[in-house]
Amino acid sequence: MSSIVEAVLQELEKHDIEKVEAVDMVVGELTFLGEDQLQFAYEIITRDTTLEGSKLNVIPEKIEIKCNSCGYVGPVNYIHNGDHYSHPDLTCPKCGAGVEILKGKSAMVRSLQVVER
């Protein structure tokens, strides 16, 4: 989170911004980053910066895969381990081959809602 905040602050320096109202951040399922932890870290790291008081909107990105063997493109299946935990099965749900991950690894800022001077 600190690297993302630092990058946003560097970009904001290039513009005449009065305040930032919101930051929209895409977070892929495969990053295993929890929204509560991101929100907490964001609040702490943005203190005494241009981002202080802005809202962090976490936009989840589901996993999407592509199978080069059978051509399948779409979501993954999940392996359930007990009642409380499941993890993505990163093999093709149609043929069982290895896959290419198309979506689900992102951790990036999509947009900023700002008030210009």
MOJO-V35952 format. One record per residue. N is the residue number from 1. RES is the residue in three letters. PHI is phi in radians with two decimals (999 if undefined). Layout:
n,res,phi
N,RES,PHI
N,RES,PHI
This chain:
n,res,phi
1,MET,999
2,SER,-1.11
3,SER,-1.15
4,ILE,-1.17
5,VAL,-1.06
6,GLU,-1.06
7,ALA,-1.14
8,VAL,-1.13
9,LEU,-1.08
10,GLN,-1.12
11,GLU,-1.19
12,LEU,-1.10
13,GLU,-1.08
14,LYS,-1.40
15,HIS,-2.24
16,ASP,-1.62
17,ILE,-1.86
18,GLU,-1.39
19,LYS,-2.78
20,VAL,-1.87
21,GLU,-1.59
22,ALA,-2.72
23,VAL,-2.16
24,ASP,-1.71
25,MET,-2.15
26,VAL,-1.55
27,VAL,-2.23
28,GLY,-1.30
29,GLU,-1.04
30,LEU,-1.35
31,THR,-1.35
32,PHE,1.01
33,LEU,-1.56
34,GLY,-1.45
35,GLU,-1.10
36,ASP,-1.07
37,GLN,-1.16
38,LEU,-1.12
39,GLN,-1.07
40,PHE,-1.09
41,ALA,-1.08
42,TYR,-1.05
43,GLU,-1.05
44,ILE,-1.22
45,ILE,-1.21
46,THR,-1.51
47,ARG,-1.03
48,ASP,1.07
49,THR,-2.22
50,THR,-1.06
51,LEU,-1.51
52,GLU,-1.00
53,GLY,1.52
54,SER,-1.36
55,LYS,-1.69
56,LEU,-1.66
57,ASN,-1.75
58,VAL,-1.60
59,ILE,-1.87
60,PRO,-1.21
61,GLU,-2.08
62,LYS,-1.23
63,ILE,-1.34
64,GLU,-2.27
65,ILE,-2.16
66,LYS,-2.36
67,CYS,-1.72
68,ASN,-1.42
69,SER,-1.46
70,CYS,-1.96
71,GLY,1.57
72,TYR,-1.02
73,VAL,-2.34
74,GLY,2.83
75,PRO,-1.32
76,VAL,-1.66
77,ASN,-1.56
78,TYR,-2.10
79,ILE,-1.73
80,HIS,-1.69
81,ASN,-1.99
82,GLY,1.38
83,ASP,-1.49
84,HIS,-2.03
85,TYR,-2.43
86,SER,-2.46
87,HIS,-2.37
88,PRO,-1.21
89,ASP,-1.62
90,LEU,-1.58
91,THR,-2.15
92,CYS,-1.13
93,PRO,-1.22
94,LYS,-1.60
95,CYS,-2.10
96,GLY,1.49
97,ALA,-1.32
98,GLY,-1.16
99,VAL,-2.29
100,GLU,-1.77
101,ILE,-1.53
102,LEU,-1.63
103,LYS,-2.47
104,GLY,2.06
105,LYS,-1.91
106,SER,-1.27
107,ALA,-2.64
108,MET,-2.54
109,VAL,-1.45
110,ARG,-1.52
111,SER,-2.81
112,LEU,-2.18
113,GLN,-1.86
114,VAL,-2.21
115,VAL,-1.99
116,GLU,-1.47
117,ARG,-1.35
